[in-house]
Amino acid sequence: MDQELGEKDIPNAKAVRRWPVESQEEPISVIREETEEELKAVDDHARPLTSKGRLQTHFPQQNRPTSSKNKYPRPGSTRSQTSSRPGTGGSRKTVSRASSRKSRPESSGSRLEKPRPGSDNSDSDEEIPTRPPLQPEIDFTTVDISDEKAFDTDLEDKGAGSTPGVSIDLVADFQYLRTAYAIDTNLKFSDNLFAALKTTTAYDPTGRTAYIEGCKKAGVVPASYFLRHMNDPHLSMKHHGLGSQGMRAIAMSLVSNTSVLTLDLSDNWLGQHGGHAVCEMLRDNCFITHLDLSENKLGLQSAESLSQVLQQNSTLTHVTLSGNDFDDKAAIHFSDAIMNSTKLEYLNLSHNLFGENAGVILGPAIADNSSLKELDLSWNSIRRKGAVAIAHGLKNNVYMKKINLSWNGFGLEGAIALGDCLKGNQVLEEVDLTNNRITSEGAVLIGKGVSANETLTTLRMGRNPMQTAGCYGICAAILRNPNCGLREIDFKDILVNKDFDDIFKQVQEQIPDIKMRHGGMEPPKKPRARIHPMVKLTNYIEKNNLRLVDFFNKFDKDGSMSVTYEEFQQGIECAKAALQKLVKSETFKDTGIKLSQEEVQILLNELDSDGDGEINFSEMVSGHTGFQESQQENVNVILTATQARPVTT
C-alpha cells in the first residue's frame, strides 16, 4: 500500500499527489542509479520534441519545477537528491528511478499536476495516470543540427553570431551531442547512431551521412558550420583549421554532394594527406567549378595528384593554388596540367617557390595551352632564362587574355623578350609587370612592343627602377601607335617630372579615356647655394700658391699700388683666360675663379671700403683679412651649437 501525505500533515500546503514507494515504513530520500536490467524492464521514456523535431531541453516557465532539486537528471549523470518530509523521522530509503518513473503523473514538465475543481484529495483509491511510452531519451536521428539557433563553436562569418534567447540546457545538449560524435567506440550509443543513420537514409545527395561517418572514422569533431552550409552553392571553409583528418571527412561528404559549386578551403593546413583527399573527391565530384586551396602547404607530394585531377576533371574552371611551397620539381607536373587541360580557364600559382628552371619548364606548356584565359605567376623567382621562356610562350599562345608576372625579377633580359612578345601577340589584354627590376632601358624596349600592339588595354609597371625616363618612353611609344588600345597605365611609386606631364597630355589628346597612375611629381630641384666671390678669389690664390701682393701686382700695371674698376675687371678676364689654358692642359680641374659680372661688381664694392672708385693694396689686404675672420667666426658658432651641453642638476 502507498503512504499518503495529506493537507492536514503539511500546513498551508496545496493538494499533493501520492508518491508510490516500495514500502510504507520508510519514505524516499535518495534516488540511486538503476541497473541495465531495471532499465530494460521499464518502458523507454524521452523528453518531448519541438515542432521542428529538435530535442526539447527546456520547459515553459509555468511548467518549470519549483526547485532545482526536482529537475530530471541528464542521461548518464549520477545526480541524487535528499529530501526530508514532516513526520518521516529523518529516515532514508533508496529506490530505483525505474520504479518511481512508472507512477509519475502525466504532465508536460516536472511539476505535479494541480487538482481539478471538485476532486477529492483525500481519496486514497484514486488512480494516478502514468506517462505514455515515448521515444528513447537520446535519438540523434531527429535532432536538427542544421538549425541556425543551435550552439556552434566553429568560425562564422561576421554577423552570424549566437541567437539571443537560447537556453543554457540547449547549449549543453548540443555540446553533448557534438562530443558524442568524436568519442571512440567506447560509447555504445555512437555505434547505434551511425547504424541508425545508415538504415534510415539509403541515399543522401547532400553528403551529411557520409560526413558524420567520416568524422567517426577519423576521430574528429564534426564542424557544425559545414553541416549547416553544405547545401549552399558557395561554401567557404577557410580559416577553420581542418587539417588532414578533418579534410578527409569533408571529402567523403562532397563526393556525393550536388549543391556546392564554389569551394574555398584556403588556410586550413591540409598538408600532403589532405591534398590527396581533395584530389580523390574531385575524381568523382562533377559539380564543383571553382576551387581554392591556397595557403595549405600541399608541397611536391600533392602536385602530381593535382596535375592528374586538372587533366581528368571536366568541370573545374577556376583553381587557386597559391602559397603551397611548389618548387621547380612541382613545375614539371603543372606543365602537364597546363598543356593538356581543356576546361581550365583560370590558374593561380602565385606565392610559391618557382625559379628559373620552373620558367623554362612552364614556358612551352603555356605556348601549347588552348583553354587558359588567365594565369597568375606573381610572387615567385622567375628570372633570366625562365623569364625569356615565359615570354616566348606568351608570344605563341592565342587564348590567354590576362597574365600576372609581378614580383619576379625579369630584368633587362625579360624586358627584351616581353617587348618581342607584345609585337607578335594580338590576344593579350592585361599584363602586370610590377616590381620586376625593369630599368629605363628595359621600359623603352617594352615600349617598342606597345607601339605595335593593338589589343593590350592594361599595362602595370609600377615599382620598377625605370624612373621618369622609362615612363616617358612608354608614352612616346603610345603616340607612335595610332591604333593603341591602352586604357589604363600604372606607374605606381615612380616619380615623374614636368617633361612626362607634357607628353602625357599629348597621349590624352590621342586617347581621351585613358587612365594613368604614378607616384607623383618630382620635387623641384633646390637652387645651389651661392658662393661668395671673395671665397672664389681666396681659393684661386691658395691653389696657385700666390701671395696677395703678387696677385695685386697682376692688376696694377702702372705700379701705383692702386687699381681702378676697369683694371680690376681686365685682370679678372686675364685670369680666366689663363685658367682656361690650365684646365685644357689638365693641370687644374677646379680653379675657383669663375666670376660673373654680378659677382665682380659685388667684389669691387666690398674691397673699395672708402668708395673713391679705386682699390689700393691696403684695402685689398683689409678686405681679404676681414672676410677670413668673419668666416672663422661663423665656423666657431656652428661648432658651439653642435657641441653637447653638460647635464645640470
BAZAKOL-468456 format. One record per atom (N, C-alpha, C): z negated, y negated, x negated. Coordinates in pm, whole numbers, plus 50000, padded with zeros to 5 digits. Example, Ala and Ser with C-alpha at 12.3 -4.5 7.8 and 13.67 -1.06 7.14 Angstrom:
2
492205056948681 492205045048770 492205033048680 492925022548715 492865010648633 492134999748710 
//
This chain:
649
500005011949915 500005000050000 500004987649912 500584977049968 500674964749891 499454956249917 499064949349813 497964940049824 498474926749873 497814920149964 498294907850026 497304896750001 497864885049963 497064872949946 497464863350055 496534859150138 496834850350250 496384836250222 496584827450325 496214813550310 494714811850301 493974821250358 492524819850351 491994822350211 492734830050131 492294832449994 492674821149899 493774814149931 494214803249843 494134790449922 493224781849893 493104769349969 494294760349945 494664753150058 495764743450055 497064749650005 497274761950037 498474768749992 499424770750108 500694770550080 501694773450181 501864788450192 502764792150282 502984806450305 503494812950178 502904824150143 503234831150019 503654845250053 504764849749992 505224863450013 504364873149933 504394885349980 503644895749910 504464901149795 503814903949688 504474909649570 504094924549561 505074933249561 504754947549551 504284950949410 503274959149404 502724963749276 502574978749280 502334984049165 502194998549155 500825003349207 499854994649208 498504998549250 497854986849321 496984989749419 496254979349488 495024974849414 494664981949313 493404979049248 493504967149152 494614965849081 494714955248981 495984947149003 495904933848994 497114925449011 497964925648885 499194919648903 500134918848790 499834906548708 499784907948578 499624896248491 500564896548373 501124908148337 502014909348222 503234917348263 504384912448226 505634919748254 506144925148122 506344937648115 506854943647991 508354946348005 509014948847892 510444951947891 510634966247943 511634967848030 511894981048086 512694989347987 512645002148004 513395011247918 514795012947973 515675019247892 517045021647936 517075030648059 516175040648065 516145049548181 515805041848308 514855032448295 514495024548413 515635015448455 516355009848358 517475001148393 518565008948465 518825021248422 519855029348486 519485032748629 518185033848654 517745037348789 517765025648884 517975014048834 517945001948917 519374996948936 519644991849053 520974985949077 521174974048986 522414972448936 522704961348846 522594948248923 521984938448856 521864925048912 522474915248815 522934904048867 523514893448783 523334880148849 523384870348768 523344856948822 524644853948894 524614845648997 525844842849075 526874835548991 528104836149038 529214829448973 529574816949049 530134807248977 530574794849040 531934797249105 532424786749170 533724787749237 534854789649138 534644785049014 535674786548912 535584799848839 534614808248875 534474820848806 533624820048683 532964808548659 532134807148541 530734812048572 530094817548473 528744822748489 527784811448520 527084812348635 526144801848672 524864803648595 524544793848512 523354794748428 522304784548465 522544776148564 521524766848609 521594765948761 520524762048820 520394762248965 520254748149016 520574745849146 520354732449204 518894728449196 518684715349200 517334710149182 516394715549288 516894716849413 515974721149518 515624735849508 516404743549429 516114757749417 515484761549285 515204751649200 514584754749071 513154759549091 512684768349006 511274772549014 510354760648988 509194761149051 508244750149034 507624750248897 507664761248830 507074762148696 508044769348605 508024765248478 508914771748382 508544786248359 507324790048397 506894803848377 507574813348474 508124808048583 508734816648684 510224818748662 510794812448557 512224814048532 512514828348490 513724832748525 514134845848478 514374845448329 513934855048255 514204855148111 515674858248083 516164853147973 517554855847932 517694870547898 518894876347930 519094890547897 518864893247750 518084903747724 517794907347587 516574900547529 515964891047602 514804884047549 513554892247573 512454888147511 511164895147523 510124885747579 510574876647666 509644866747721 508674873747817 507424870147812 506394875647901 505554864247952 504904866348059 504064856048117 502744862148161 501724853848166 500384857948205 499924849148319 499464855148423 499014847648541 497654852748584 496944844548647 495624848148700 495504842448839 495284850948938 495174846649076 493704847249120 493364839249219 491974839549266 491614853149321 490494857449283 489994870049334 490414882049257 491094880149149 491554891849072 490564896148967 489654887248934 488664890748835 489184890748695 490384884948673 490904883748536 491444896548480 491554907348557 492104919848505 493604919148499 494244927148413 495674927148391 496244940948419 497514940448461 498244952948485 499674950948439 500254960448368 501624959548317 502534968048403 503604961748451 504604968948530 505974965548474 506964973248513 508334970948465 509024960548551 510034954048489 510814944248562 511654951148668 512004963748644 512824970948740 512114972348874 510804976048870 510084977848995 509884964849068 509654954048992 509454941249059 510754935649112 511894939049048 513184933649090 513594939349226 513124951449260 513514957749386 513014949949506 511864944049493 511224938149610 511234923049608 512014916449515 512044901849515 512814896849636 512374885849695 513054880749814 514424875349779 515304876049876 516684871249856 516714856149862 517264850149759 517404835649754 518464832349651 518944820049655 519934815649556 519304812349425 518004810249419 517314807049296 516154816349277 515124811349208 513934819449183 512754815149267 512874804849349 511764800549435 511634810049554 510394812849595 510154821549710 510634814849837 511194822949925 511764817650048 510664812550139 510864800550192 509884794650281 509914801850416 508764803250481 508734809950612 509394801350718 510074808150808 510694801150918 509634797851025 509974787951110 509004784551217 508784796351308 507564798351342 507224809351431 506974822351364 507104822851234 506864835451165 505384837451142 505004849851131 503604853351110 503394856950966 502664848150896 502454850850754 501444861850731 500634864250824 499584874350804 500024888250841 501274889550890 501754902750927 502034910850803 501234921050780 501374929050659 502474939350670 502994941650796 504034951850813 505434946050804 505574932950779 506894926750773 507634931450648 508894935050667 509694939550553 510214927650473 510234929550346 510754919150257 512194922650222 513154913750258 514564917050228 514804917150077 515654925950037 515974927349894 517324921149865 517534917549738 518814911549693 519894922249693 521064919149747 522144929049742 522614931049599 523114942749567 523584945449430 524774936549395 524754930949272 525814922249223 526454928249099 527294920249035 527974924848913 526994925548797 527394931648687 526504931948569 526154917948525 524964916748461 524454903648424 525374896448327 526054903248236 526954896948139 528334903248156 529214895748219 530584900448240 531524889948184 531934891548059 532724881247993 534144880548047 534594890448119 535964890048170 536144879448276 535054875148339 535154864948444 534774851148395 534404849948268 533994836948216 535234828848178 535284816748227 536434807948199 536174800348069 536604806147957 536384799847827 537254787447812 538334786847887 539244775347874 538744762947945 537574763848008 537044752148078 536724741147978 537244728948002 537024717847910 535564713447905 534764717248009 533364713248010 532484722447927 533074733247880 532274742647803 531894736647669 530814741847613 530344736847484 531284741347374 531584732447281 532514735547173 532044728947045 532034736646938 531664731046809 532874728846721 534074732046770 535274730146689 535664715546685 536554712446592 537044698746580 537934695646699 537724684046759 538524679546871 539194666546833 540254663146905 540864650146887 539924639446938 540104627446890 539254616246927 539354614047078 538214613047142 538194610847285 537974623547365 537944635047299 537764647647370 536374653147344 535374644947357 534014648947328 533424657147441 532134660147430 531454668147530 531334660447660 531374667747771 531324661647903 529874659147942 529554647047989 528174644248031 527794653048150 526564656648155 526064664048269 526044678948250 526484684148136 526454698448113 525024702648082 524554712648151 523154716548136 522914723448004 521654723447963 521274730047837 521474745047848 521234750747966 521434765047983 522894768947962 523794760648011 525214763547993 525604763147846 525084753447774 525354752447632 524854764747559 523654768747591 523074780447523 523854793047554 524284794547680 525034806547716 526384807047645 527024795547629 528314795547562 528154798847414 527084793647352 526824797447214 526564812547204 525824817547300 525524831747301 526804839947314 527724835047397 528984841947417 529834842047289 529944830347222 530754829547102 530174838046990 528864838146981 528244846246876 528504861046898 528554865047025 528764879147055 530134883847007 531114874847008 532454878746962 532444882446814 531664875246735 531754876746591 530844887546535 529834891746611 528904901846561 529594915346551 529194923146454 529824936046430 529514945546546 529964957946535 529844967546644 528414971746671 527434965446606 526034968846636 525684965346779 526304954846835 526064951346975 526994959647063 526424967047154 527214976247235 528124968847331 527644957547384 528464950847485 529734944847424 529814942947291 531044938147230 532154948347248 531864960947220 532864971347239 533274972347385 532294971247472 532614971947614 533494960247656 533234948647597 534004936747632 535474938647595 535754942547472 537144943747429 537834955347501 537084965747531 537664976747607 538034972247748 537164964047808 537454958947941 538674949847941 538774941647838 539924932547830 541224940447813 541184951347740 542374959347721 542824965647852 541854970347931 542194977348054 542574967748165 541984955748166 542264946448276 543544938648254 543994936948129 545184929148101 546204937948031 547214942048107 548234950648049 549134942747955 549564930647997 550414922247912 549944907847924 549694901747811 549184888047809 550174879247733 551034871747802 552024863547730 551414852147651 550184848047685 549544837147611 548944841747479 548694854747464 548104859847341 546604858647335 545944855347448 544484853947447 543794866947410 544244877747473 543614890647445 543794894647299 544984892747247 545224896347108 544374887947014 544144875247049 543324866646963 541874871446960 541324874947076 539934879647080 539794892747003 540774901647020 540724914146944 540834911546794 541714902146758 541854898846616 540604892846557 539904884446634 538644878746586 537604889546565 537584899546654 536624910446638 536914918546511 538174921346489 538534929346372 538294921546243 538584908446245 538414900346124 536984895846103 536144897146206 534754892946193 534594877946187 535384870546263 535294855946265 534974851346406 534414839346415 534084833446545 535344827646606 535674830946729 536874825146792 536784810046801 537884803346779 537944788846792 538224785446938 537254779947006 537414776847147 538484766247169 538704757547069 539784747647082 541134754847094 541314765147017 542564772847025 542684779747159 541594785247211 541634791947341 542004782347453 541574769847441 541854760147547 543244754347538 543814753947417 545094747147398 546224756547357 546004769347367 547014778747320 548244779047412 548174772847528 549324772247617 550054758847608 549574749847521 550244736947505 551514738647423 552564731147456 553794732147374 553614726647233 552684717147215 552404711547083 550954715047046 550784724746960 549454729546921 549134724646781 548064716946768 547634711846639 546304718146600 546314726146495 545104732546443 544794727646302 545184715546269 544954710346135 543484706846115 543024708045991 541654704745950 540614713446022 540944725646060 539974734446127 539304744146031 539734744445905 539104753545810 539244768045849 540414772245891 540604785945941 540464796345830 541044793645714 541024803645609 541974815045641 542024824745552 542954835945571 542564844745689 541264847445707 540834856145816 541064849645952 540714837045964 540954830246091 542434829246123 543274827846020 544714827046043 545264840446089 544714851246041 545184864446085 544974866246235 543814862146284 543544863546427 544504854846510 544744842646465 545654833746538 547084839146533 547474844746418 548824850246407 549024861946503 548004870446519 548104881446615 548324876246756 547714864946788 547864859146920 549244852946939 549754846146837 551004838746851 552224847946850 552054860446816 553194869646818 553784870446958 552924871047060 553384872347198 553324859347275 552974848247209 552854835447278 554234829547302 554464825147424 555764819447461 555674804647495 554514798547476 554334784547515 554424774947397 553894778847283 553814769847168 555194768047106 555634755547097 556904752147033 556704745146900 555634737046890 555324729846766 553944734246719 553854739346598 552604744746544 552244737346416 551074731046416 550574723746299 549354730846244 549504736846126 548414744146060 548054737745926 548284725045912 548074718345784 546594717545749 546314717945620 544974716345564 543984726345623 544284739245608 543374749745651 543064759745540 543594757145419 543324765645304 543624780445338 544844782845384 545214796345425 545344805745306 545834800545194 545984809045076 547114819145093 547144828444998 548224838444997 548194847245121 547034852445159 546954861845271 547214854845404 546724842745417 547024835345539 548494832145551 549154829045438 550594826645441 551364838945482 550964850645434 551634863145474 551444865645623 550264862545678 550024864445821 550954855645904 551164843245859 552074834245931 553504839745926 553914844745810 555274850045797 555484862245887 554504871045894 554614882745981 554724878546127 553994868146165 554064863246302 555454857446332 556014849946235 557314843546259 558454853646265 558254865646215 559304875846226 559514880046371 558444879346452 558524883746592 558564872146690 557984860746654 557954849346746 559304842146742 559884840246858 561204833846867 561144821146952 559974814546953 559824802447033 559434790246949 558744792246838 558294781046755 559494774946683 559654761746697 560754754646632 560284745346520 559064740046530 558524730846430 557254737046371 557194738246240 556064744646172 555614735846056 554304733146050 553714725145942 552654733545871 552934737145746 552004744945663 551574737145539 551564724145548 551234715945431 549764717145394 549474714945265 548124714945211 547364727945243 547974739245211 547334752145237 547264761045114 547684755844996 547574763344871 548204777244883 549404777744933 550064790644952 550474796944819 550974788944726 551294794044593 552554802444588 552794807844469 554014815544443 554084828144528 552934834344557 552934847144627 553534845944767 553324834444832 553834832744969 555254827244971 555764822344858 557094816244856 558184826244894 558064838444842 559084848544871 559094852145019 557914853945079 557834857245222 558384845845307 558044833545271 558564822145346 560074821145335 560604824145217 562044823745199 562744833845289 562214845745298 562814855945384 562754851845531 561624846045571 561484841745711 562474830645744 562634821045653 563544809945678 564994814745688 565314825745621 566674831145629 566884839545754 565814845845806 565954855045918 565654848346052 564684839146056 564304833046183 565424824046234 565724825446363 566844818146422 566404806446509 565084803446512 564604792546597 563964781246518 563454783946399 562824773446320 563864763146276 563584750546307 564484739646267 563794729546175 562474728046185 561744718346104 560564725446038 560514725345907 559454732145832 558914722545726 557584721145721 556914712645622 556054721445533 556314721245403 555594729745306 555064721345190 554684709245214 554214700445107 552794704245064 552504701544937 551154703544885 550714717944881 551584727244837 551234741344831 551354747344692 551414738844588 551444743444449 552644752144417 553794749444478 555024756644444 555574751144312 555914759844219 556394755644088 557854759944068 558304759743944 559704762843914 560044777243952 559104786443940 559374800343979 559574801544130 558794793944205 558954794244351 560274788144394 560844779244310 562114772844344 563234783144357 563124794444288 564144804944298 564224810044441 563074812444504 563054817544641 563524806944740 563124794544719 563534784144813 565014780744799 565584782744682 567024780644668 567794790544754 567304803044762 567944812944850 567834808644996 566654803445034 566464799145173 567374787445207 567494777745115 568354766045141 569824770245147 570204779545064 571604783445057 572024791745178 571124800245230 571504810045332 571034806545473 570144796945489 569674793645624 570784786845702 570854790045831 571904784345917 571344775946031 570024776046051 569414768546161 568484757546112 568024758445989 567044748945938 567674735145920 567054725045983 567584711445977 566714702045893 565424705045881 564504696345805 563614705045719 563534701745591 562684709245498 561954699245409 560634700445406 559784691545327 559104699745217 559484697245093 558904703944977 558224693844885 557714683044939 557094672444860 555714676644811 555184668744716 553834670644662 553624684844609 554624690144540 554494703144476 554634701644325 554924712544256 554944712444109 556334715244055 557374711344129 558744713644082 559044704543963 559654710343861 560004702843741 561504702743717 561864701043591 563284700043555 564034712843590 563454724543561 564114737243590 564304739243740 563324734643818 563454735843964 564644727644014 564854715843956 566014707943995 567324714843963 567384721243845 568594728643806 568854740043903 567794746543953 567954757844046 568314753044187 567674742344233 567894737744370 569214730344387 569744724344281 570974716544292 572144724344351 572524735844295 573644743544353 573374748144496 572114751244528 571794755444665 572024744044763 571694731844723 571934720244810 573424718344834 574214720744733 575664719044748 576234728944848 575694741244856 576224751644944 575584751845082 574544744045105 573864744345234 574754738345343 574674744445461 575514739945572 574714736545697 573394735045686 572604732045805 571604720645784 571084719045663 570064708845639 570624694845660 569874687045739 570214673045760 569244663545689 568054668645655 567074660345586 566274669045489 566154664345366 565434671545262 564484661745192 563244666145173 562214657845109 561734664944982 562054659344868 561624664644737 560764654444663 560124645544735 559334634944672 558064640344609 557494632344519 556234635544452 556304649044380 557364650944303 557474662244213 557744656844072 558254665043984 558534660743846 559954664443807 560904661643894 562314664843870 562924653743784 563354657243661 563864647443566 565044653043488 565714644143414 566784647443321 567814657143384 567964669143330 568974678443380 568714682243526 567464683343564 567164686343703 567624675243796 567424662543755 567874651343837 569394651143847 570084654143737 571544654343739 572044665443831 571384677143829 571814688243914 571624684844063 570504678544095 570274674544235 571344664644281 571684655044196 572694645144233 574064651644252 574424661144166 575704667944181 575724676444309 574574682544343 574504690044468 574694681144589 574104669244586 574274659944698 575724655144709 576374653644597 577764649044599 578674658844673 578404671844660 579244682044721 578764686444858 577614681344905 577104685045036 577734676145142 578144682145252 578834674545357 578054674445488 576764678345484 575964678745607 574724669945599 574174667945482 572874661445469 572984646445497 572044641445580 572014627445619 570954619545542 569804625845513 568704618745450 568194626845332 567864620045225 567304626445105 566204617445051 565034623245025 563894615944970 563614621344830 563914613244730 563704617144590 562694608144521 561844601544597 560904591844540 559844598644456 559294591044361 558184595444276 558524608244199 559654608044129 560054619244046 560244615143900 561124605543873 561394601643736 562814604443695 563794600543777 565204603243748 565664595843622 565184583743601 565544576343482 567024572543478 567504569443357 568884564943340 569864576243366 569574588543320 570474599743342 570664602443491 569554602543563 569654604743707 570364593343778 570164580943731 570834569543794 572354570543777 572804574943661 574254576543639 574814586943735 574104598243748 574574608843838 574524604343984 573514596844023 573424592044161 574524582044193 574884573544097 575984564344119 577284571844145 577504582444069 578694590644090 578624597944224 577404602044263 577214608844392 577574599744509 577134587244504 577414577944613 578904574544623 579604575444512 581054573144518 581764584344593 581324596944570 582014608344629 581484612844763 580234609744796 579634614344921 579834603845029 580384607945142 580594598945254 579854603945378 578674610345355 577864615445466 576454609645462 575894607945344 574524603245330 574324589745400 573174588645470 572824576345539 571574569745482 570614577845433 569374572345378 569074578945244 568764570645145 568404575445011 567164567844967 566134575444927 564884569544881 564704572744733 564764562444650 564624563844504 563424556044453 562404554444534 561224546844497 560544552944374 560174544544280 559414548444161 560064560244088 561244557744033 561964568043958 562344563643818 561644553543764 561884548743628 563314543543609 563874537643713 565224532243707 565164518043654 565844515443544 565854502243480 566954493543540 567094481543485 568144472543532 569524478543510 569714485243398 570994491743370 571274502743471 570244510843500 570414521343600 570734515943738 570114504743775 570384498743905 571834493943915 572344488343807 573744483843807 574684495743823 574354507143759 575184519143772 575134524743914 573964524543975 573884528744116 574654519044205 574644506244168 575404496344244 576894499344245 577424505244138 578844509044137 579134519344246 578184528444268 578374538044377 578274531344514 577364521644526 577214514444652 578484506644686 579144501344585 580354493444610 581504501844665 581424515344652 582484524044703 582034532344822 580774531244865 580254539344975 580294531545105 580644538645215 580754531945344 579804537445449 579034547945419 578154554145518 576674551245495 576304547545377 574904545245344 574364533345424 573234535645495 572624525045576 571274520445522 570564529045449 569234525645399 569134529645253 568714520145170 568524522645027 567174517244986 566304526244937 564954522344893 564854524544742 564584513644671 564484514244525 563274506444475 562244505444555 561064497944517 560284504344403 559454496344338 558554500844231 559304507244114 560464502144084 561214506243966 561234494543867 561264497343736 561224486543636 562594479943615 563274476843723 564614470943710 564594455843723 563464450143759 563264435643763 564304429043853 564364415943846 565274408543934 566724410743897 567014414543772 568394417043731 568974429143804 568164439843819 568634451643891 568884448644039 567994440944100 568194437044240 569454428644257 569674419944161 570884411544163 572134420344155 572094430844071 573234439744056 573564447144185 572534451444260 572774458344387 573434448844487 572934436544496 573504426844589 574944423344551 575214422344422 576584419544379 577514430944416 577014443544410 577834455044450 578134454744600 577174450244680 577404449244824 578504439144854 578504428044781 579524417844803 580924422944767 580994432444674 582294437944635 582824448244734 581974452444830 582374462744926 582454456545066 583614453345113 583714447145245 583344456545359 583404469745336 583064479645440 581674485545420 580834478845346 579484483945319 578704485045450 578014496445467 577254498745590 575764496845574 575304491645462 573874489845439 573284480245540 572144484345598 571424475945692 569974473745650 569514481345552 568124479945504 568064482545354 567484473145281 567284474445137 565814471945108 565214480745028 563794479644997 563634478444846 563194466544802 562854464044661 561354461444650 560564469844710 559114467644718 558494466044579 557594456144568 556814453544446 557694449344327 558894444244353 559754439044247 559904424044268 559504416244170 559604401644180 561034397244156 561494387944237 562854382644224 562774367644199 563884362044153 563914347844124 564894340644217 565144328044186 565994319844272 567444324544267 567894329644155 569264334744146 569484346144245 568524355144255 568644366044352 568634360544494 567784350744518 567724344944652 569064338944691 569734332844599 571034326844629 572084337444660 572124348144582 573144358444606 572834366344734 571564367744767 571244374944890 571664366845013 571644353845003 572144345645113 573634348245136 574354350645030 575764354145044 575924367845111 575014377245075 575044390445139 574774389145289 573834380545326 573544378445467 574724372545542 575504364445477 576704359145542 577724370245568 577784380045477 578704391345496 578154401445595 576834404345590 576194413945681 575014406745747 575194400545862 574134392245921 572874399945958 572984412645998 571814420046045 571134428245935 571444425645810 570814433145701 569374428445682 568494438045649 567084435145624 566754438645480 565984430045416 565644431945275 564164429345253 563564437645169 562144436245136 561984436144985 561224426644934 560974426144790 559524422144764 559164421444638 557774418644602 557414404044596 558334395144634 558044380944631 558794373844520 558754360744525 559434352644425 558604351744298 559304351444186 558614349944058 557954336244052 556754335343998 556114322143987 556904313243892 556984300243919 557734291243830 557124291143690 557994290343592 557514290343455 556794277243424 555654278443364 554884266543328 555544259443210 555624246243216 556214238943102 555344240442978 556004241442866 555254242942741 554504230042709 553334231742654 552524220142619 553234211942511 553264198942533 553934190142438 553124188942309 553804189942197 553154188642067 553234174042022 552134169141979 552084155141935 553024153441815 553804142741812 554734140641698 554034139741564 552774135141560 552054134641434 551804148741381 551624158641472 551424172441429 552694177641362 553824174741421 555094178841361 555284172441223 554934159741214 555064152841086 554144158840980 552924161841018 551964167940925 552424181640881 552934189640974 553434203040940 554594202240842 555454192440862 556584190840771 556114187740629 555144178940618 554624175140486 553964187140418 553184194940492 552464206240434 553414217540395 554394220540479 555294231640449 556204228640331 556484215740308 557354212140195 556574207840071 555244209640077 554384206439962 554604192139913 554644182940007 554854168839974 553544161139981 553454150939894 552344141639909 552734130940010 551744124640065 552024114540166 552814102840106 552524099439980 553224088239915 554674091939888 554924104639852 556294109039830 557094108639960 556444112940068 557114112540197 557454098140236 556524088840209 556744074840245 557864068740160 557954072640034 558974066939945 560394070739989 560514082340064 561834085940115 562344075840219 561404069440287 561784059540387 561924045340324 561104042940223 561064029440160 562124028840049 563324024940087 564424024739991 564304013039892 563734001639939 563633989839850 562333989239773 561423998739792 560153999139718 559183988439757 559263982739876 558353972039921 557073977439982 556903990439980 555733997140039 555593993740188 556723990640248 556733987740390 558113991340444 558153997740560 559424001940621 559503996240762 560713993140801 560923988540938 561174000641030 561273997641157 561534008341253 562884014941224 563904006641189 565224012141163 565214021241040 564514017140935 564414025440816 563684038640844 562654037740924 561894049940958 562764059741036 563544054741132 564414063441210 565514069541123 566064061541032 567074066940942 566484077840852 565254075740808 564594085840725 564374098840802 564014097540929 563814109641012 565134117041027 566224109941050 567534116341065 567934123240936 567684116840823 567994123340694 567154135940673 565894135340714 565024147140702 565514158540790 566004154940909 566554165240998 567754171940935 568654163840877 569864169440814 569494178540698 568524174040617 568114182340502 567484195440550 566694194540657 566044206640708 567054216240769 568104211140831 569134219940886 569814227740775 570024221340660 570594228440547 569654239440499 568344236340497 567364246540455 567344258340553 567474255340681 567464266140781 568684275040764 569854268940737 571064276840718 570954285840596 570284281040494 570104289340374 568934299040388 568294299240511 567184308440544 566004306540450 565894294140393 564714291540312 563494289040400 563704281840510 562624278940603 563094282940743 562244290040815 562564294040951 562094283741052 560984277041026 560434267341120 559944255341041 560554243741063 560234232040982 559214223041046 559244221841180 558274213441249 558604198741247 559814194241209 560204180241204 561174176541316 561344185841412 562284183341521 561674173141616 562104160741602 561574149741684 562704143941769 562384141741895 563334135041984 563164119841969 564084112242033 563994097742027 562694092842088 562264099542195 561004095442259 559824097942167 559854109442097 558754112642007 558734103241885 559894099341837 559964089841725 559344076541765 559644072441888 559084059741934 557574060541948 557064071941995 555604073642005 554964073041866 555614079441769 555084079741633 555074065641572 556124057941596 556174044341543 555084035641604 554884036641733 553854028441799 552454032041749 552244044741713 550904048841669 550654044641524 551694045241441 551494041641300 551434026441279 552124018641358 552104003941344 550863998641416 549753998841342 548473995041403 548373980141432 549023971541347 548903957141369 550013951741458 551033959941488 552083955841580 553033945541525 553243944841395 554153934941337 555593940041327 555853951941370 557213957441367 557543964541239 556583965841148 556793972941023 555603982240996 555893993140920 554854002940886 554674002640736 553503998040689 553223998240546 552504011140510 552314013240381 551744025840334 550304027640381 549534016540381 548134017640426 548054021940572 548944016940655 548954021140797 549344035840809 550244040340724 550624054540724 549434063340688 548694059240584 547534067340541 546454067440647 546114055740700 545044055040800 545414062440928 546674061140968 547114068341089 547064083341072 547514087940955 547504102440928 546084107840920 545204100240847 543814104740833 543074104340966 543274093641042 542604092741172 543014103741268 544274107541265 544744118141354 544114131641316 544014134341184 543394146941142 541934147541181 541224136241169 539814136041207 539644138441358 540504132541438 540404134641583 540694149241620 541634155441552 541934169541577 540754178441541 540064175041428 538914182941387 537774181541487 537604169741544 536564167741646 536854176141770 538094176741809 538444185041926 538154199741899 538424204141777 538134218141743 536644220741746 535844211441696 534384213141697 533834213641839 534394205641927 533944205742067 534234219242132 535404224542105 535774237642164 534864248542110 534584248441980 533714258641922 532304257641977 531824245541996 530474243842050 530384248942193 531434246642273 531424250942413 531484266042425 532124272642330 532264287242338 531104294742279 530204288142207 529064295042148 528044298442256 527404310042241 526394314542337 525144305942324 524614301942437 523414293842436 522174302542424 521134297942353 519904306042342 519194307042476 518564318342498 517854320742623 516514313642617 516264305542718 514994298142726 514084304542827 512784303542800 511814309242892 511334298542989 
//
